[in-house]
Amino acid sequence: MPASPQAGKPKGFEERRKIVKRGLAHVVTGLLAAIVFLGGAVSPADAQCPPREKIQQVISRFEAPDRSLVGLQPTGFENLCEVQVRLNQRVHIFYTGPSGDFLIMGQLYEAKTGRNLTREKIEQVNLFSAEEMKRLEALTVIRLGDGPKTLFYATDPHCPYCKKGEETLKKLAAQGEITARILFFPLDSYKDSRSQSIAVICDKKSLDDFHNGYLSENQCAEGERVVEETREILSRKGVTGTPTYIFMDARYHSGLLEEAELRRRLGLSDAGAGAKSGKAK
């Protein structure tokens, strides 16, 4: 299941929507079919993409001051090409056909496996910069363990998958294998997530307090700063749900990872756990 979006939408969402809607006469916006049934993948060579110059002309009509074509390539599905466009420091994924007369923005799923190919690509291309990684280190609220493998973990106080993921992090940390830096990323879908997160920071409470509903009137400026800066950085990269893992290679994954898959991504020895990816709230 894809990560649930924040009800209030990430910062800049409305701006991006208006850019696509108003800036183009020939761009089609909306959701690409939830599952694309194209009879199976074909050779990339069979998917003919339009000239880059034509797509660049389309992108030039976007209203964003920071806009550029990053990539244009076949998707592996017949007559469907992927267009990577940088808008306001973030790479967005569009799709087009051989003519290049339209762009579609939405989620592309592989029917056979159920994989969200759009989300996977967004996670690959929207890498965190070295400066952003340093900022996240400074925004860490709680640290688990002191092991050789480090990762960031964005969580929300009401997210059940987050708590399950933290059980795995605590286990690996207790075994001396990882250092987990916990980031507070409250979702707008819960009205008190933000205030709870700030209260835990200001009152220096524990991760258990965070998930057990701790809330106080102490909404200090430092707590607000940490929460808002974390939300700003992650939202700019396209993160909309929790849990979200951020690895030291600057890539991220939204959605619960089972222990075996997390070990694989961290380069840890296999513990024999099921390698099944989970969901995000």
Secondary structure, 3 states (H helix, E strand, C coil): CCCCCCCCCCCCHHHHHHHHHHHCCCCCCCCCCCCECCCCCCCHHHCCCCCHHHHHHHHCCCCCCCEEEEEEEECCCCCCEEEEEEECCEEEEEEECCCCCCCECCCCEECCCCCEHHHHHHHHHCCCCHHHHHHHHHCCCEEECCCCEEEEEEECCCCHHHHHHHHHHHHHHHCCCEEEEEEECCCCCCCCHHHHHHHHHHCCCCHHHHHCCCCCCCCCHHHHHHHHHHHHHHHHCCCCCCCEEEECCCCEEECCECHHHHHHHHCCCCCCCCCCECCCC
